[in-house]
Structures are given as C-alpha cells and as structure tokens.
Amino acid sequence: MAQGIPGERPVTRPFVTSDGTPLRVEQTGPADADDTLVLVHGWTQDHRSWDRVVAELPRSIRVLRYDLRGHGESGQATPATATIDQLADDLAELIARRVPEGRLVLAGHSMGGMTIMALADRHPELVANRVEGVAFVATSCGGMNNISLGLPGFVGRGAAKAERRLAKLLVAYRREALPLRPGAVRAGARWLVFGSKPRRADVASVAEQLLCAHPASVGGFQNAISLHERRTALAALRTATTVVLAGDADRLCPAPHARAIADELPGARLVLFPGAGHMLQQERAHEVAEQLGRLLTTVRTEKPKVALGA
C-alpha cells in the first residue's frame, strides 16, 4: 500500500483511456488545490516508487500519481501500445480529464521523464497552455541504446546487448508474471539501480514492483526506451520552469544524460547527487521532495497558464 501523506488517506478513482485501458490513478491532497503535481514513474515500477517523496510534500499540494499501462495495477500494454508515444497520449488524457485547470507541474522518473518529453513532442499546445514546471528525475533524452550499465568496454556493451535480447524474449512471453525468485530480483536491483548503502526496504520495494509488472509489456517498453530520441522535443519545454535531478552513480541514466537535458533547457537547474543511483525517489527522497517543493514555489510566482478551451 502506498504511504501517501501522513494522516491522509489517498483517493483512488477508476480511469480508462480512450482505447479502453484501465489505469490506476491515486490522488492525495485537497481536490480544490491551486497546484497539481503529476508524478510519472519509470520502467518496471509503479506509483509506489514515489511513496517516500509524497510523504514529504506539503499537504497543500494536490498530487496525482498513476500506474503506467503494463505496470502495477493498470491494464497491460499490447505490443502495439508498449510505446513511449502511447504513454504520452495517456498522460495527455489524464491531464485533460483530471487536471483541466490550475497550475500544473509534471515530474517524471526514468521512462516517466521520457514520457513527458514525448508529451511535449506530440501535444505541444497542451504543454504550452498548461505545464508550468517540469522535474526530470534520473532520465534521458536519447542515446539509451548505447548505455554500458556502468561496466567497462566490451563487458558493458555485451551486458547492454543481453538486456535488449532479453526484452525481445519477454515480448513473446505469455504468462502474467515473471518466473523469477524475489531474492534474485532484489540482488539484481541492488546492483543495477541503487548507489551506495540503500535501505533494504527500498530494494525490496523496487523488486516487488518489477514482479508486479506485466512481462510482455516490460519487454515492449524496453525496446521503446532503446529507440527514445527526444532531444529536439525539449524545445517545447523552454518556457516551463525546469529542474533536472540525477545521481552520479546511476548505471541506467548516467549523469551525462542529465547534462544533455539541461543543455537543451538553458534555464534549467541541474542537481547532481553524489553516490546516488537510479532510484533517486528512494535514495534521496527528502532532497527530491525539497526540489519539487521549490519548483512549485517558483511557478506560483509566475502568471498561471489558462486551461484549454478557456
């Protein structure tokens, strides 16, 4: 169960996309708040990856977080819809139906950040009219087919190639759960997505979320990540207040990927966390919450953007 904000019970309401895919959407904070923060999780994870951050956010903020299709308690992604473009369209629908007015800030971790970039690419009018602020957390605007997982030379290239080969096998996998032992998944997660001295509970949570994701969807989205190239799409976000957060021990989206995003957004604030890996929301929850709070405070001083159709 999500931690949510202490003393506050999260509200979960059904949400179905235009193609009939049910998404689990959770809200905390006042429904009539002036500010809404939408949190978008990463590959193989779900809304719970933001638990520690949400617990530290101000209660005055309305927070929406949801399970991407193919993840958590949402419906699976078919081979044709296991794309970052589709995730962007889902996010556009969610904003239009659940956040039609008020100040809007988006925060995306890993594939969630890529989803926001695709939103800017596919729905530039929505972004221009509504999105006041963006937080990119441990993500990338391209070049993901060249990552080495932090390993040297041919070893790194071989590991990345093996990961892509596994993804192709998963696309054809027809069972509802991965045939993996939790202990093995925890060990792999500990090495791959965390920096130094992670909490055992955080490693266990990441492993549990991975085991809840739909296997074929996981494979399809990994292929989509390897094709992700959205550097030019970032131009549509130059009017939004932006912060880019990254760990300098991230094996999946190394610090140069964060710098590439910041380079395309001259006004962006780049924050690097020494010793942190890919799961910044767990490893540096307090600091991430502080950065999101600072982002929201900044956008409050700017003129609110009008709702679409206003």
N, C-alpha and C positions, 0 to 999 in steps of 0.2 A: 504494500500500500504506500502511496506517495506520502511524504512527510507533510507537504504543504506548509502554510504559515502557522506557527504555533498558536493554538487556541482557535483556529479557524478551520471549518470543515469544507473541503473542496466540493465544488458542484460539477457533476458530470452530466452532460446532456447529449443525446444522440445527434450525430451529424452525418449526413450521407451526401457524397459528392454527386455531380451531375451524371456520372457513369455508373452510379449505384454502389460505390464502395463505401462501407461504413467506417468512419474514423472515430476513435475515442478522443474526445476533447474535454479537458478539465479546466475549470475556472476557479481562481481564488481572488480575493479582494472584492471591493464593492462593485456591483454591476453598473452603477452610475458614475464611476470614476472618470475624471477628465483624461487620465492617462491609461493606455493599454499597452502592455508588453506581451508580445507573442514570442514564445520560445520554441525553436525548431531543433530537434535532436539529430544525432548523427547515425551513420550506418550501423546496423545490428543492435542499436539501442532503442529506447522508447522514452516516454515523458519522464520516467523516474530518474533519468540521468541528470535532471535539473533539481532534484529534491533538495540538496544542500543549499543551492543558490536561492531557491524560492523561500526557504525557511529564513533567510537573512534579508529579504527585500522588505521595504517599507509596506505597511499594511494598507496605505492609501492607494497603492497601485493595483489596477486590475491586471491579472496575469492569466493568459491563455497558453496552455501547452497541450500538445496532442501527439498521438502515435501516428507516424507516417504510415501510409499504406504498406503492407507487408511486414510491419513491425508491431510488437506489443499486442494490444487487444484490437487493433484495426484489421480490416479485411485484407486479404492477400493481394499482392500485385500480380497481374497476369504478365506473361513475357512481354506483351506489347506496352504495358503501363509501368514496367520497372525501369523508369527513366527519370532523370532529374527534371526534365521538361514537365513531366506529369506531376511531379511533386510541387513544382512552381504553380501549376494550374490549380492544384488542390489548395495551396496556400492562398491564391487569389480568391477562390471561392469562400474560403474560411473568413478572410478579411471582409469581403463584400457582405456576407450574411451575419457575421458575429461582431464585426467592428466597423459598422457603417459610418461612424463619426467619432470625433475626438482625436486627441493626439495619439499617434501610433508609433511605437518603436519595435523593431524586429531584432531578435538575437538568434544566430544560428551557429551550432557547433558542427564542425566537420562537414558531412553531407548536408546538414541543415544550413550552413553558410553557403554552400554551393546552390542550394535551393533558392536562397534569397537572391543570389546573383542571376539565376535563371529567371526569377520573377522580374528583375529589372530588365532583362533581355526580352521577355515575352509579354510583359504587362507594364511598359514604361509609363503609360498615363496613370495607372493606379499608383505606381511608385512616386511619380512626380506630384500627384494630388494628395497623397495620404501619408507617405512614410517620412517621418520627421527625423528618425535616428536609426542607426544600424550598428549592431555589435557583431563582428566576425570573430568567432572563437575557434582556434585551432583548426583552420580550414585553408583552402587553396583556391586560386583562380585558374589553375591549369598545371599541366606537366605531371599529373599523377601517374601516368604510365611509365615514368622514369624513376620512381622512388626506389630506394635501396633498403628500406626498413632499418636504416642506421648501420648496415653491415658493409664491410669493405669490398671493393672490386667485384670480381665475378661471383662472390658469395652473395652479395646484396642483389645483383642482377638475377641470379638464379632463384633467390627467395621470392623476389617480386614476380618472376615468371611463374613460379609454382603457385603463388596466390591467385594469379589470373587463371591458371589452368583449373584450379580447384573451383573457382567461381563458375566456369563453364560447366563443370560436372554438376554443380548444385542447381543450375538452371533446369537440368533434366531430372532432378531428384523429386520424387512424387510423394514422399512422406511428409507429415505435418511437423515433425521435429527432427533436429539434427541428432544422429547416432553418436553423440559424444558424451564422455563422462564429465560431470561437473568439475572434478578435480583437475582434469587435463585442461579444461577450458579456463579455469582460474589461473593455472600456471602460465598458459599462453598469454592471457590478458595481462598478467602481472608483468611479463617481459615486454610485450608489444606496445601497450597503450599507457603505461604509467612511468613516471620518473622515479626518483629515489624515495624509499620508505613510505609507500602508500598504505592506507588503512586496509586491514583485511576485509572489513565490511564493504568498502568501495570496490575492491577487486571482485568480491563475491557478487555484488550488485551488477557489475558490468557483465560477468559471466552469466548470471541469471537472465539478464535482458537478451543477451545473444541467443540463449537457448529458447527464448520465447519467440524469436523472430522466425518468419516463415522461410525455410531453407531455399526454395527456388527464388523467392523474392530477394533474399540476401545475395545470391549469385548474380541475378539480373542487375541489381544496383551496383555491385562491384564492377561489373563491366561498364556501366554508365559512368561511374567515377573515373575509370581509366580514360574515358573519352571526353571528360569535362574540360572545356576550354572557354572561359568566360572573362578573360582579362578585359576585352573591349567593352563588355556589358557593364563594367563597373562605372563607366562614364555617366550612366543614368542615375547613379547614386551620389554624384558630386555635390548636389545641393543638400544632402542629408548630413546631419552630424554623425560622425563615424568613429568607432574605436575598433582597433584590431588587437586581439589578445592571442598570445602564443607562448608555449613552453619551449625553452631552449634544448630540452631533451626529448622532444616529440619525434618519434620514429616515422609516423604516418604523414604528418604535415609539418615538415621541419621549418625552422624559423625563416629561412629564405622565402618560403611561400607566403608567410605573413608580410614580409617586407615588400614582396611583389604587389600585394593588395594595397598596402599603404602608399606605394609609389604611384599607383593609379588614382589615388584619392588624396590630393595634396593637403587637404585639411584634416586628414585622419590622424588620430592619436594612436601610436603604436606602443604596446606594452608587452615586454618580454619577461617571463617568469623563470628565474634561474632554477634549474633542477627539476622543473615540471615537465611531464609528458603530455600525452594527447588528451587525457581526461581532466581538463582544467576545472570543470564544474565540481569535481570531487576533490582534486588535489589542492586547488586554490579557491575554494567556494567563497570564502569571505571576501577575497580580493576581487573575484569576478562580480559578486553582488555589489561591491562598492563601485566598480566601474560602470555597471548598469545603472545604479542609482545616480551616479554623476552624469551619465548620458541623459537620463530622464530630466534631471535638474536643468541641464543645458537647453534641452528642447523646449522646456517650459518658458524660457526667456525669449523664444522666437515666436513670430506670428503663426498661429495654428493654420494648418492647411485645411481647405474646405473639403467636405465629404463629396464623393462623386455624385453628380446629379443635383448638387445644391445650387 
